[in-house]
Amino acid sequence: MSLDTEKLAIVKSSAPVLKENSTEIGKRFYELLFTKVPELCNIFNQTNQKRGFQQEALVYAVYAAGENIDKLENINQLVERIAEKHVSLGVEPEQYPIVGKVLIQAVQDVLGDAATDDVIEAWGTAYDYIANLFIEIEQKKYHETEQQDGGWTGFREFVVDETIQETNDVVSFCLKPKDGQPISPYKAGQYLTIKADIDGEPHTHMRQYSLSGPSGKGYYKISVKREKGHGEVPDGIVSTYLHDQVSEGDTLEFSAPAGDFTITSEKDPIVLLSGGIGLTPVVGMLETLAEKEPERPVTFIHATQNSSAHAMKAHIEQIAEGHSNISSFVCYDSPNDKDRESRNFDKEGFVDLPWLQSILSCGNDADFYCCGPAPFMKAVDKGLKEWGISSAKRHYELFNPLSILNEANEDKEAAVL
């Protein structure tokens, strides 16, 4: 399937209009979708729906695809990230047509007279073209996942072998397969998707949690922060369930490891930057690098509130002390009295470019892997750009499904999150 010149021009010229109306289109899309196909509520994060994150992410992806419809290689990272997420959720080919119809209806409802017959026809054709691309990519990923040693498709039962209270609001869960069979290896930085049927909840909930340890140990480990609500935003449904209702010996269901936030560079020094619970995937990277590349220079930088909120602190210190190629630095924005007395941190305040430049012996000749909350990521991304770090050397994972780093919609070099 391909787009003729006329339809191609219509899609590219109208893509900015979708972007300008992204919030309204996203909101209308999900209203229609959950009315017409309520079973799809099981796939989407309802908390992120209430926060507005999902709506923004949806229409940004549509806008980006439309703007680059003739050169989709420009958004390879976005396509890969979405495909990985779809595979982790078990998205099926037959779900694409109904989603496409609802999306086109949402565009018509919001744009009104601006959604001419020519615009709607062009976008319908463009959606089919993009959907077929995703289906092809995802079917290949499903096959590869199932065929690898210990691999599987769908969801598999795991027993909680051990729980570790990392901080007051972070718990690690060590998971072993209930069937006793091998489990597939994974790349540091990837995640598991849990399928949770929670008493009192009308829908099944699926969430992604980063694997917080190295591969090849015979079990998986995830570390989960209790997500506390504020205002009209409720507490995290699944994180609360895991903290309050799941104990050692319980059974949980997960899909196979997925995700594209992985170490792709081979020779350069590596800088791992994390904020808050964003340390989970980068700790897995740190352990993997310590085990498999003991000569490679690695700098691990973690920012959090203070020592009471600092998960895996002793574990990270032990890794750094045992490997001469690894340096570790800590930044606390609100150190407590104990922290000030012991000076168990390296910087008070926030991670900024002057501090990074002062502690990184490798200078900007490194690959940077970053994960954390949106404000942390925006600050880090801004600093790295100012330092001249190219987009090829800036790698990001953002837990909320925001389209990109704020103004990065305008920045062709920004890494898609």
Secondary structure, DSSP 8 states (H G I E B T S, - for coil): ----HHHHHHHHHHHHHHHHTHHHHHHHHHHHHHHH-GGGGGTS-HHHHHHTHHHHHHHHHHHHHHHTTT-GGGGHHHHHHHHHHHHHHT--TTHHHHHHHHHHHHHHHHHGGGS-HHHHHHHHHHHHHHHHHHHHHHHHHHHHHHHSTT--SS-EEEEEEEEEEEETTEEEEEEEETT--------TT-EEEEEE--TT-SS-EEEEEEB-S-SSSSSEEEEEE----BTTB---HHHHHHHHH--TT-EEEEEEEE-S-S---SSS-EEEEEEGGGHHHHHHHHHHHHHH-TTS-EEEEEEES-GGG-TTHHHHHHHHHT-TTEEEEEEESS--HHHHHHT--SEES---HHHHHHH-TTTT-SEEEEE--HHHHHHHHHHHHHTT--GGGEEEE-SS--SSSGGGGG-TTS---
